[in-house]
Amino acid sequence: MSMKVAFIGLGVMGYPMAGHLVSAGYEVTVYNRTTAKAQQWTEQHAGSYAQTPKLAASGADIVFMCVGNDDDLRSVVYGADGVLAGMHPGAILVDHTTTSATVACEVAAVAAKQNISFIDAPVSGGQAGAENGVLTVMAGGDQISFEVVQPVMAAFSRFSQLLGDVGSGQTCKMVNQICIAGVVQGLAEGLHFAKQAGLNTEQVIKTISKGAAGSWQMENRYKTMIAGEYDFGFAVDWMRKDLGIALDEARNNGASLPLTATVDQYYADVQAFGGGRFDTSSLLARLDALHQAKKKQ
């Protein structure tokens, strides 16, 4: 393929996503804040790395980004060494970071001054989804640009949807995280209750997962939750960042999110006992810790 792409950010998501682009036949140049990680990536894939976002983006038809938060996004987009300094008019900038809709609109406006299209395109599916190339992409931007990038994103996704103008993708991701928060808390409480009631949790899940209680979280996390193992997915620190974005947006649009606000505070409890890097299913660890504390009283 003649299309040249760049990928900025080689974290647990970006690293495999960029690799899938190489496997799909694209010419890929990567940038990562830690150069050693970029060097490691090039040793595993037939791509190249650059010392700055600007150099990585130079000559690219599409620049993908997947960094940490709003400030991280601004740090790789703006400035003399930012991606916009290296992109040519007519290129497309795609951001897979989960950010606020506000910063998505901000970057889009700045990019437009250079005749560069911007698409906010947060993803769902976690590290496993990125590694297996089966992410879901929620996009905001113009239809023409989306139709250009959609087949390229297919290298690491199994479904992508344009939801409206810039910012719509990020807003949809907020809905995604709101829904997940409630489901994980419900699963944690169910498993906790089953244990305290003396039921065989394996048998319980085998039974109820076939009915209306079944969910992705139940299918993929119940075994590790029962085992008290919480190193299998999206970290609590990042979930609190995402829920904070959703709660901020809710204050702006008037939405009422009582369950989301409550679960966010439960995750704060997990952080308080050192579980910031635990995966989001660690809400069960919080319940178990509360139970043990009550027993000691």
N, C-alpha and C positions, 0 to 999 in steps of 0.2 A: 504494500500500500504506500502511496506517496504522501499521505497525511502525516505531518509531524506534530507531536503533542509533547507537552511538559506536564510534570506532576510535582506539586509543591507540598511537602509534608509526608514523611515516611513513618508514621506511627503505626499502631497495631492495625489500623484500617488502611491507610495510604500505602503501606509497604506492599501488601498483596494486591491491592487495586492496580497499582502501577505495574506490577508484574503481569497481571492479566492483559494489560494493554500491549505489552511486548509479545505475549503469547498469541495475541490476536493479529499480530503482524505490523503494529504501528512502531514508528521510530520515536523512542521515548527518551527525554532528558529529564532527570529528577533533580530536585534540590531538597536538602534537609538541613535544619539548623545545626545538627551534629553531623559533621562531615563523615565521620567513621561509619555512620549508619548508611549514608549514601554510597560510600565505597563498598560496603558489604552488599548492598542491593545490586550494584553493577557487577559484582563478582558472581551473583546468582542469576542475573538476567542480561540479555544482550542489549543493554541500554547504556547511557552515559550519564554523568552527573556534572552539575555546575556549582561554582562557588557562591553564587548569589541567585536570588529569584529572577533578577533581570536577565542574567546570562542564560538561565534555564528556559525562560520564556522567549528569548530571542529567536525569531523565525518560526515559532510554533503557530499552528493554525488554531489549536485549542489548548488552553492552559487549565488544568485541573488543580484544585487546591483541597487539602483536607488537613486542617490544623486544629488548634485547641478551642479558641473562643474569639470574641469580637476583637480584642486587642491583638491577638496573634494574627488574625486576618489582616488587620490594618498594617501590621508590621511587615508582612510579606507583599502587600499590594502597593503601598505608597513609598515615596522616597526615591532617591537616586538609584538604589539597588532593588527597588520593588518590581513586581511583574509588569506593572503598567509602563514602566520605563523601558521595558524590552519588547513589548508587544507591538505588532503592526496593525494599522487600521484594517478593519474587516475581520480580525481574529475574534475568538469567543473565549470569555473567561467564565469558568464553571467552578462554583464553590460547593464542596461536599461537607464543609464544616457545619456543625449545628451552631447557629448564631442567632442573634435577634433579627427580626424582620427589618428593624431600623437600620442596622449596619448593612444589610443586603441592599436596601434602597440607596443608601449613601454611596456604596461602592459602585452600584449601577450608574448613578448619576455622574460620578467622576469618570468612569470608563467611557460613558457615552460621549463625553467631550473629545475623546480620542477616536471616536467611531469604532469603539469596541463594545460588543454585546456582552451582557452579563446575565448569567443564570444562577439563581440560588437553588441548590440541589442536594439538600441533606439526605442522608440514607438511613435505612433501618435494616437490621439483620445481624448487627454485631460483628465481632471479630471472625466468628465462624462463617458468617455470610460473606464477609470480604474475602476470606481465604478460599472459599468454595465458589466464588464468583456468582452469588445468588442474592445480591442485595436488592432492596426496593428503593427506588429513587423518587423523591417528591420534589417537583421542580416548579420554579416561578420564573417567568421571562416571556420573550416573544416566541410565537409559534415557529417562525422560520429558523431561528437559531436553535430551538429545541430539536427540530427535525434534523439538523446537521449533527448535533451531538448525541442524539438518542442511539443511533446504531454504534457509535463509539463506546458509549457507556454500557452497551450490551455486553462488552467484554467482561464486566465485573458485576452485572446486575441481571436479574431475571424479569424485572418489571420496572417501568418508569412511567410517570404520569405528569403531564403539564397541568397545573392546577389554576393557573391564572397569571397575573402580572408578577413582576419581581416582588419577593417577600412572601408569596403564596406558598412556596415550598417550605420555608421556615415555619410559617404558621401551621401548615399541615403536620410538620414534625412535632410541634407543640402538642397537637391533638394526639399524636402517636404516643408521646411520653406520658401525657395525662392518662391515657387508657392503660398503659403498661403499669403505672404506679398503683392503680386500683387493683389490677389483676394480681400483681405480686403480693400486695398486702393481704388480699383475700386468700391466696394460696398459702402464705405463711401462717395465717391464723387457722386455716383448715388443718394443716399438718400439725401445728402446735396442739390444737384441740384433739386431734386423733391420737396423738401420743399420750396426752394427759388422760384420755378416756380408755387407754389400754388397748386400742385397736392396732392391728397389724397395718402399718402405713403403706407397705407395698401392696397389700390386698385392697386397701381402701382406694388407692390411686388407680389400680388396675380396674376397679369397678366403676368409679365415678368419671374417669377420663373418657369412658365410652358414651357419656351422656352430656347434658347441657353444661356441666362444670368444666369440661375439657378445654384446654387452651395450649398455646405454644409454650408458655411458661411451665405449665404442668408437665407437658411431655418432655421438655428439654432440661428442666431444672430440679424436678422433685427428688431424684436419686441423690444428687449432690447436696441438696438441702437436708435430706434425712441424715446424710453422713456428716453434716456440719462442715462441708467443704465449700468455700466461697471464692474460688479463684477461676471462675469459668465464664467470664463475660464482662459486660459493661460495668465500670467501677462506680461506686457510690459517689465519689467526688464529682464525676462527670454527670451523673444523674441529677445531683443537686444543682449543678450549673444549668442543666436543661430545664428542670422544674422551676428554677428561679426565673428563667426567661419566660416561661409560660405564665407564671404568676404575675410577673411584671406586665405582660401583655393583657392579662385578664383585668388588671387594675385600669388599663387604658380603655379596653372595650366594654367593660362593665360585666363581664362574665363572672359567674359565681363558681368557685372551685374549692369547696370546703374539704373534700376528700384529698385532693392534690396537696393542699396546704398542710393537712394533717400528716400525710405520708412524707412530705418533705421534711417535717420536723422529726419524724421517726428516723429518717436517714441521717439527720443531724445527730441523733442519739447514737447511731452506729459509728459515725465519725468520732464522736466523743470518746468511745471506748477503743479507738484505734483501727476502725474498720473502713477508713476512707478508700482503701484500695480493694476492699472486698467487692464482689459483684453484687448486683442489685437484689439478688435473692436473699441476701443477708438480713433482710427484715425478720426472718425466722430467728436469727441469732439474737436479735434484740428481744424478741418475746421469750426466748429461752433464758436470757440473762435476767429479765424481769422476774421470771418464775423462780429462778435460783435465789434471787435476792429476797423474795417473799418467804421462801422456805427458811431462810436464815433469821428471819425476824422473830 
